[in-house]
Amino acid sequence: MASTTYNPQSKEHMEKAKDAGGEALNKGKEAAKEAAAGAKEAGGDMMEKAKNVSTDVMGKAKDAATAVGEMASTAATNVGKKADDLTAAAGHGISGWGDRLSQNVPHEGMAGSASQAIAEGIRGSGRYLEQAKLSGMAQDVEHVIQRHPIPALLVCLGIGFCLGRAMSD
């Protein structure tokens, strides 16, 4: 049988190797911690950049929605103005028609009085349309409904009933 002999150099080499291995392990742990911290910092930077990008996108979407709303408001205003202009033009035409009617109908007697009253009613209606326009007429209807709600409701029911009957036939 072989005898084992004690070799002090071998133990010394083992200790040095053990120390070197422990030191390498500690350096590896330290490097891993630094890498993890770097990754965490890079991840935090990426999260911050992602938040900034999403905030920018949301801001641009909000700006776009505001611009679309403003465009719709401007278009509605332009349509309302155009409707008012058309109503005023129609009123002017109706008023002119009342003037021509007044000149061409009899002025004397009972037929003349009736004809002049009709012509004056047409002129007055035309002047009202020309001055009040569509927006003023809507306000006038609103005021009449506020002052007389029950008759206004009955008129609406009557009109609805007549329309329903006409559509069913």
NORVEN-V409384 format. One record per backbone hydrogen bond with DSSP energy under -0.5 kcal/mol. NH is the residue of the N-H (numbers start at 1). CO is the residue of the C=O. E is the energy in kcal/mol with one decimal. If there is no record, write none. Layout:
NH	CO	E
NH	CO	E
This chain:
8	6	-0.6
11	7	-1.4
12	8	-1.9
13	9	-2.7
14	10	-2.0
15	11	-2.3
16	12	-2.4
17	13	-2.8
18	14	-2.6
19	15	-3.0
20	16	-3.0
21	17	-2.8
22	18	-2.7
23	19	-2.8
24	20	-2.6
25	21	-2.4
26	22	-2.7
27	23	-2.7
28	24	-2.4
29	25	-2.6
30	26	-2.7
31	27	-2.7
32	28	-2.5
33	29	-2.6
34	30	-2.6
35	31	-2.6
36	32	-2.6
37	33	-2.8
38	34	-2.7
39	35	-2.7
40	36	-2.7
41	37	-2.7
42	38	-2.8
43	39	-2.9
44	40	-2.6
45	41	-2.6
46	42	-2.6
47	43	-2.7
48	44	-2.5
49	45	-2.6
50	46	-2.7
51	47	-2.6
52	48	-2.4
53	49	-2.6
54	50	-2.6
55	51	-2.5
56	52	-2.4
57	53	-2.7
58	54	-2.5
59	55	-2.4
60	56	-2.5
61	57	-2.5
62	58	-2.5
63	59	-2.4
64	60	-2.5
65	61	-2.5
66	62	-2.4
67	63	-2.4
68	64	-2.4
69	65	-2.4
70	66	-2.5
71	67	-2.4
72	68	-2.5
73	69	-2.4
74	70	-2.5
75	71	-2.6
76	72	-2.6
77	73	-2.4
78	74	-2.6
79	75	-2.5
80	76	-2.5
81	77	-2.5
82	78	-2.5
83	79	-2.6
84	80	-2.3
85	81	-2.5
86	82	-2.6
87	83	-2.3
88	84	-2.4
89	85	-2.2
90	86	-2.4
91	87	-2.6
92	88	-2.2
93	89	-2.2
94	90	-2.5
95	91	-2.5
96	92	-2.2
97	93	-2.1
98	94	-2.2
99	95	-2.0
100	96	-2.3
101	97	-2.5
102	98	-2.2
103	99	-1.6
104	100	-1.5
105	101	-1.2
112	108	-1.1
113	109	-2.2
114	110	-2.2
115	111	-2.6
116	112	-2.6
117	113	-2.1
118	114	-2.3
119	115	-2.5
120	116	-2.6
121	117	-2.2
122	118	-2.3
123	119	-2.6
124	120	-2.7
125	121	-2.2
126	122	-2.3
127	123	-2.6
128	124	-2.4
129	125	-2.4
130	126	-2.4
131	127	-2.5
132	128	-3.1
133	128	-0.6
133	129	-1.4
136	132	-1.7
137	133	-1.8
138	134	-2.2
139	135	-1.8
140	136	-2.3
141	137	-2.5
142	138	-2.1
143	139	-2.2
144	140	-2.3
145	141	-2.4
146	142	-2.2
147	143	-2.3
148	144	-2.3
152	148	-1.7
153	149	-2.2
154	150	-2.4
155	151	-2.5
156	152	-2.3
157	153	-2.4
158	154	-2.4
159	155	-2.7
160	156	-2.5
161	157	-2.5
162	158	-2.5
163	159	-2.6
164	160	-2.3
165	161	-2.3
166	162	-2.5
167	163	-2.3
168	164	-1.6
169	165	-1.1
